[in-house]
Every structure is written in structure tokens, then in C-alpha cells.
Amino acid sequence: MLRGGFINVTTFVFAGMPARVLFGPGRLADAKTEAQRLGIRRALVVTGKQQSALGARVAQMLDAATFDGAVMHTPTRVTDEAMGVVRAEAIDGIVSIGGGSAIGLGKALALRTDLPQLCVPTTYSGSEMTPILGETASGAKTTRRDPRIQPETVLYDPELTRTLPDALAATSGLNALAHAAEALYAVDANPITSLMAEEGIRALARALPLRAAARDEALYGAWLCGVVLGATQMSLHHKLCHVLGGTFGLPHAETHAVLLPHVIAYNAAAAPDAIGRVAGALSVPSAAAGIFDLARALGAPASLEAIGLRRAELDRAAEVAVANPYANPRMVTRDGVRSLLEDAFRGRRPE
């Protein structure tokens, strides 16, 4: 907020995240040194199937055990399976390599064991920078914050994102952008997180259309967006994504990409300054329409129908979302959320 050319700084609280961050091409080579710095002697390298070869390479570097069963939404049954490996192999540290699924599983293990974590992100999910864990059990996704969930060290190596498919880079980047957009109107937003959120949005907006040619800047933007996600409270957008992912099994990043412009439109009148800053960072007149157009230009899915939601599930989704709503600038009502979901289901461009 500007007043007379100066930032209007009011009373606020800022709790910096304690993670050690190493950023730059080739940082994967620091994995052994950083694991030793954390006191890890017998690590478990956690990946999904797509990153199993990279995980095996790092495991060889570290003389570590491996688990490549990470999947979306961190089901507790998978965590239980990985915990069996932790016990059997006398694991004393977690090394997570991949996107939000692998890092989420590593965080679930750390919550249960308080073991140190070293994260090597290969997408733009931002999960590595937060003390937040979302887990799925019995068709419901719940989230919690705990200091034990926060990874101790993160290696950002842009070389690992060079082969990220353009479609995944697009949806993962829009997922990151959602973290920053919601941080700007969070109930506990502050001048520091807002500056980081705007810079993160700017970096992603510049980098994503260039795709593989600008992966360094995209990863930098995703890092900033992850930091502000960890430092502020989530709002309606993340609540809807958790409902649609945990209850209806929709893919995580794609759900973020589809929903974000519609949630921004829903909140626009209630948070004009914050959403105006989103538009400014994107260099567009309308944040909602600008994000929608960016997503279309990147080839991201256009509608909830396109990513697997059925029309018959819209009413249930709205009911679950309002049953235990997150803090949000505009009042969260069943009718309002149902209308938002209808627009997202059809893929309408917000006005």
C-alpha cells in the first residue's frame, strides 16, 4: 500500500522460514556435503516413479536407501509403507527429490520421525519451503502446520528442470503463482511477504512463456512463492484445491491452474488493493482475466471438466468447501462457491 510515495508499514508479524537454500546450476553435486552437514549418515531418498532414476543416482552418491512410491495428495497408506523402510533401514534423514508428491511424502515422514530433510525440487510446487503438510485418508484431504514439517535444507538446481515437459512446467508454475496471489490478501499478509509475492509473480510471468529457456528465473519465482505460502495463511483457492484433489482425485497442479482466475475474480471486489498488485506484477489490467489468458497461452487445461470433474459432483464440492472454510477476503457462501465452480467447470473467461 502506497501513501505519499512511501510504503505504509503498519503493525505486522513476520516469521522467517529457517531453511538453508542453495540455488544455482549444478547444485545437485552438493547433496552429499549438505546431507553430512545435517548429520545424515543413512538417508532414505524419496521420489515418485518418474524421478526414480535420478533418485537412484543420488542414492549411490549418498550410499542411501530408496523409496520411489510417492504419489499425489500424500495418501497415508503410502506414508505407512515408506515408514516401514525407515524402520527397516535405520534411516536417520530424508532426501526428497521431485515435485510436490515426493516432497510431501518426505515431510510426512519427518512429521512422524522428526528426522532432518534435504529437498531437491524438480518442479515449481514450492512445498519445500513450507511447514505445511496436506495428507489424504478415506477420501478427505487435511492440512496441518508443524515445525517438524519444515525441511532444513533445499537445493535448487535449475538443470533438473530443463527436461520438465512444457505442459507440466505451465501447470506447476501456475500452482506457484497461486501461492503468491493468495499471500497478497491473506489475513496475516505483511510488507515483507507482499514484496516477495509480487517479485515471485513477476518472475513467473516473465519466465513461463519462454519455457525451457528461462527455467532459472521460473525456479527463482517458485521459490519466492513457496516462501510466502509458508509464511501466510491459505484462503479459498487452496481450500477448493484441497477439496477437489482430496475428495474427487483431481490432479493437483492442473486444479490450481484452472481455479485460480475464478477465485481471483470471486475476491476482486473484496480485496482490490491486493488483487491490483497481482495485476501490476503481471502487467495486465485485470488479474483474473490476465491469469486466465496466461494459462490459455501456456496450454494449461481450461476447465474442471477437462481434468476429470463431473457436473454431478459440483454441488457436493461446494458443500464440502464451505463446511470448514479458510479465512478469505469475501464471505464464503455455498451459492457463491457453487457459481465459482460452475464458471471453472465450463472454462469461462472471467470478466
BELWOFEN-V141021 format. One record per run of one state. SS is the DSSP state (H for helix, E for strand, - for the rest). FROM is the first residue (numbers start at 1). TO is the last residue. If there is no record, write none. Layout:
# BELWOFEN-V141021
ss/from/to
SS/FROM/TO
SS/FROM/TO
This chain:
# BELWOFEN-V141021
ss/from/to
-/1/1
E/2/3
-/4/5
E/6/7
-/8/19
E/20/23
-/24/26
H/27/37
-/38/42
E/43/46
-/47/48
H/49/62
-/63/64
E/65/67
-/68/74
E/75/75
H/76/88
-/89/92
E/93/98
-/99/99
H/100/113
-/114/115
E/116/121
-/122/126
H/127/129
-/130/131
E/132/137
-/138/139
E/140/145
-/146/146
H/147/149
-/150/152
E/153/156
-/157/157
H/158/161
-/162/165
H/166/184
-/185/190
H/191/208
-/209/210
H/211/231
-/232/235
H/236/246
-/247/251
H/252/267
-/268/271
H/272/282
-/283/286
H/287/297
-/298/304
H/305/307
-/308/310
H/311/323
-/324/333
H/334/346
-/347/351
